[in-house]
Amino acid sequence: MRIGIVVDSACDLPQDFIEQHNIVLLPITVRIGEAMLADHRDEQATLSFLHAHVAEHGAEAETIPFSVNQIRDLFLGKLVIDYDHVFCMTITKTRSPIHDNAMQASFAILNDYKPVRQAAGFNSPFALRVLDTQNLFAAQGVTAVEAVRLRDSGASVQQIRERLELLAHNVHGYMITRDLYYMRARARHKGDRSVGLISAALGSALDIKPVLHGYRGETGPVAKIKGFDNAVQKLFDFVGQRVKAGLMTPTVCISYGGELADLRALPGYAALRETCQAQGVDVFEAVMSLTGMVNVGKGAVTIGFADGPHVFSG
């Protein structure tokens, strides 16, 4: 059984991990004025676009996910030949239409794949499962890493499906942004008031940073901490405590809206990595997707891990 793994480009994983494990991307295109870039998770292209366009005009950006027809064409042109079963894991459907697009495309794919496979010499059936990760950015990566681990271990399709569906309900994502005025401008541009960012931004004169928590499709502030460095250190310390208590998978994913050298210099980060190493937990660090950066701003930190219900304490 040849098992394929598909994610959208908002899923923050290291470029080399995606390439090494043949993870297929559904790219999201970002348009800022006349400038456009399809986000294929090329870290250098992302950083170049960030410095040239996002910092100044990102709040007015338009993000364009793969359409139903583009997803259908990708599958029928390649994936139904290369694989027998594909898991397609998307950003939470509460934040993007890409999950609904993939679901709609799946019906056409399952109707139309047989002649394509037969022409390539495959007479066996093809199957596809679209999974809402119920999270975003670094937190999306946790489910994809587990899918790779299960596939490499020889797990069955049913075992992988059941495990990924369980994980989607138990991945926690946390985010701290540097620039609340950017977040406010972006939220206004999108007509988005779901995370209380407009009111949170009023505290930025006091340098108050909200800690945002993504869980089961919902996103909202769970703490307000003075100072970006202080907030980040408290977040890293908290994640270290959860790692010591025992996670559901040995994985922590982290993304940063800029150069990874700047992430590694943040207070508390080195200690978190040491804790993860001591507990046998792998850390996957990635430059945040272009989609992520235009939505939450340059210099934001996101982190994700699978864990039972808990309350943030920082």
C-alpha positions in Angstrom: 0.0 0.0 0.0 1.6 3.3 -1.1 0.4 6.0 1.3 0.7 9.6 0.3 0.6 12.6 2.7 -0.7 16.0 1.6 -0.7 19.3 3.5 -1.4 22.9 2.6 1.4 25.4 2.7 0.2 27.0 5.9 1.5 23.8 7.7 4.8 24.9 9.2 7.4 22.2 8.9 11.1 22.4 7.9 11.6 22.4 4.1 14.0 19.5 4.3 11.6 17.4 6.2 8.9 18.0 3.6 11.3 17.0 0.8 12.8 14.0 2.6 9.4 12.4 3.3 7.8 13.3 0.0 5.0 15.4 1.6 2.9 17.0 -1.2 1.9 20.6 -0.8 -1.3 22.4 -1.7 0.2 25.8 -2.3 -1.6 29.0 -1.1 -0.9 32.0 -3.2 -0.3 35.4 -1.6 -0.9 38.6 -3.5 0.2 42.0 -2.2 -0.6 44.7 -4.7 1.0 43.6 -8.0 3.4 41.1 -6.3 2.3 37.5 -6.2 4.0 34.4 -4.8 2.7 30.8 -4.7 3.9 29.5 -1.3 5.8 26.3 -1.9 7.5 26.5 1.5 10.8 27.6 0.0 12.3 29.4 3.0 14.6 31.7 1.1 11.7 32.8 -1.2 9.5 33.4 1.8 12.1 35.5 3.6 12.8 37.5 0.4 9.1 38.2 -0.1 8.8 39.1 3.6 11.5 41.7 3.5 10.3 43.1 0.1 6.5 43.2 0.7 5.0 41.8 3.9 6.6 44.1 6.4 5.1 47.2 4.7 1.8 46.1 3.1 1.1 42.6 4.5 -2.1 43.7 6.2 -3.8 44.3 2.8 -2.6 40.9 1.4 -5.0 38.5 -0.3 -4.4 34.8 0.3 -5.7 32.5 -2.4 -6.0 28.8 -1.5 -6.0 26.0 -4.1 -9.4 25.8 -5.8 -11.5 22.7 -6.1 -10.4 22.2 -9.7 -6.7 22.8 -8.9 -6.9 20.1 -6.1 -8.8 17.7 -8.5 -6.2 18.3 -11.2 -3.3 17.7 -8.8 -4.7 14.3 -7.7 -5.8 13.1 -11.1 -2.6 14.2 -12.8 -0.2 12.7 -10.3 -1.4 11.5 -6.9 -3.8 8.8 -8.0 -0.9 7.2 -9.9 1.8 7.6 -7.3 -0.3 6.4 -4.3 -3.0 4.0 -3.4 -4.3 6.0 -0.4 -3.8 9.6 0.4 -4.3 11.5 3.7 -4.9 15.2 3.0 -4.5 17.3 6.1 -5.6 20.9 6.0 -5.6 24.1 8.1 -8.6 24.4 10.3 -11.8 24.9 8.3 -12.8 27.7 10.6 -9.9 29.8 9.2 -9.7 28.8 5.5 -11.9 27.4 2.7 -9.1 24.9 1.7 -10.7 22.1 3.7 -14.0 22.5 2.0 -12.3 22.8 -1.4 -10.5 19.5 -0.7 -13.7 17.8 0.4 -15.5 19.0 -2.8 -12.6 17.9 -5.0 -12.5 14.5 -3.3 -15.9 13.5 -4.8 -14.7 14.3 -8.3 -11.4 12.6 -7.7 -13.0 9.3 -6.5 -15.5 9.4 -9.5 -12.8 10.0 -12.1 -9.6 8.2 -11.0 -10.2 4.7 -12.5 -9.3 5.3 -16.1 -6.2 7.4 -15.0 -4.9 4.6 -12.8 -5.7 1.9 -15.4 -3.8 3.8 -18.1 -0.8 3.8 -15.7 -1.1 0.0 -15.1 -2.9 0.1 -11.8 -6.2 -1.8 -11.5 -6.5 -1.6 -7.7 -8.8 1.0 -6.0 -7.6 4.5 -4.9 -8.8 6.0 -1.6 -8.6 9.5 -0.2 -9.2 10.9 3.3 -9.5 14.7 3.9 -8.7 15.6 7.5 -9.3 18.9 9.3 -6.3 19.4 11.6 -8.5 21.8 13.6 -5.4 24.0 14.0 -3.0 26.2 12.1 0.7 26.9 11.4 3.1 25.1 13.6 0.3 23.1 15.3 -0.7 21.7 11.9 2.7 20.2 11.6 2.2 17.9 14.6 -0.4 15.7 12.8 1.7 15.6 9.6 4.8 14.4 11.5 2.8 11.7 13.1 1.4 10.6 9.7 5.0 10.2 8.5 6.0 8.3 11.6 3.1 5.9 11.3 3.6 5.4 7.6 7.3 4.6 8.1 6.5 2.2 10.9 4.2 0.1 8.5 0.9 1.1 10.2 -2.3 0.2 8.3 -4.5 2.8 6.7 -7.1 2.3 9.4 -4.6 2.7 12.2 -3.2 5.9 10.6 -6.7 7.3 10.1 -7.9 6.6 13.6 -4.7 8.0 15.1 -4.8 11.2 13.1 -8.4 11.8 13.9 -7.7 11.4 17.6 -4.7 13.8 17.3 -6.7 16.5 15.5 -8.8 16.8 18.7 -5.8 17.0 20.9 -3.3 19.3 19.3 -2.7 22.6 21.0 -1.3 25.6 19.1 0.0 28.8 20.8 1.0 32.0 19.2 2.5 35.3 20.3 2.7 38.2 17.8 5.1 41.2 18.0 2.9 43.8 16.4 -0.7 44.1 17.6 -1.4 47.1 15.4 -0.6 44.9 12.4 -2.9 42.2 13.8 -5.6 44.8 14.2 -5.2 46.1 10.7 -5.2 42.6 9.3 -8.3 41.7 11.3 -10.1 44.8 10.0 -9.1 44.0 6.4 -10.5 40.5 6.7 -13.6 41.5 8.8 -12.3 39.2 11.5 -13.3 39.8 15.1 -13.3 36.3 16.4 -10.1 36.4 18.6 -10.7 39.8 20.2 -7.6 41.3 18.6 -9.1 44.7 18.2 -9.5 45.2 21.9 -6.2 43.4 22.6 -4.4 45.9 20.4 -5.5 48.8 22.6 -3.0 47.5 25.2 0.0 47.7 22.9 0.9 51.1 24.3 1.7 49.2 27.5 3.5 46.5 25.5 1.0 43.9 26.5 1.1 40.7 24.3 -1.8 38.3 24.2 -1.0 34.6 24.2 -3.3 33.1 21.6 -4.4 29.4 21.9 -5.7 27.3 19.0 -7.6 24.2 19.9 -10.4 22.2 18.2 -10.9 24.9 15.5 -11.2 27.8 18.0 -8.7 30.5 18.6 -8.6 33.0 21.4 -6.4 34.8 24.0 -5.6 32.8 27.2 -3.2 35.3 28.8 -1.9 38.9 28.4 1.8 39.3 29.3 3.9 42.5 29.3 6.7 42.5 26.8 7.3 40.2 23.8 10.5 38.6 25.2 8.9 38.0 28.6 5.7 36.5 27.0 7.8 34.2 24.8 9.9 33.0 27.7 6.8 32.2 29.7 5.3 30.3 26.8 8.5 28.3 26.2 8.6 27.5 30.0 5.0 26.4 29.9 5.6 24.1 26.9 8.6 22.7 28.7 6.4 21.8 31.7 3.9 20.0 29.3 6.8 18.1 27.7 8.0 16.9 31.1 4.4 15.9 32.0 4.3 13.7 28.8 2.9 14.5 25.4 0.7 12.3 23.2 3.4 12.3 20.5 7.2 12.9 20.8 6.9 16.1 18.7 7.0 19.9 19.2 6.7 22.1 16.1 7.8 25.7 16.2 7.6 28.4 13.5 8.9 31.9 13.4 8.0 34.9 11.1 11.6 35.6 10.1 15.1 34.2 10.3 15.5 31.1 12.4 18.6 32.5 14.0 16.4 35.1 15.6 14.1 32.4 16.9 17.0 30.5 18.5 18.1 33.7 20.2 14.8 34.2 22.0 14.8 33.8 25.8 13.8 30.4 27.0 14.2 28.7 23.7 17.5 26.9 24.4 16.1 25.6 27.7 13.0 24.3 25.9 15.1 22.5 23.4 17.2 20.9 26.2 14.1 19.8 27.9 12.7 18.2 24.7 16.0 16.4 24.1 16.1 15.1 27.7 12.5 13.8 27.2 13.1 12.2 23.8 10.9 14.8 22.0 11.8 15.9 18.5 11.7 19.7 17.8 10.8 20.8 14.3 11.6 24.4 13.7 10.5 26.2 10.5 10.2 29.6 8.9 6.6 30.5 9.2 4.6 30.1 5.9 4.0 33.2 3.9 0.3 32.7 4.5 1.0 32.8 8.2 3.1 35.9 8.1 0.7 38.0 6.2 -2.0 37.0 8.7 -0.1 37.5 12.0 2.8 39.7 11.1 6.6 39.6 11.0 8.4 38.1 14.0 5.5 36.1 15.4 6.1 32.8 17.2 3.8 29.7 16.9 4.3 26.4 18.7 2.2 23.2 18.6 2.1 19.9 20.4 -0.3 17.0 21.2 -1.5 17.0 24.7 -4.6 16.4 26.8 -6.8 19.3 28.0 -4.9 21.8 30.1 -4.9 25.5 31.2 -2.2 27.9 30.2 -0.2 29.2 33.1 2.4 31.8 32.4 
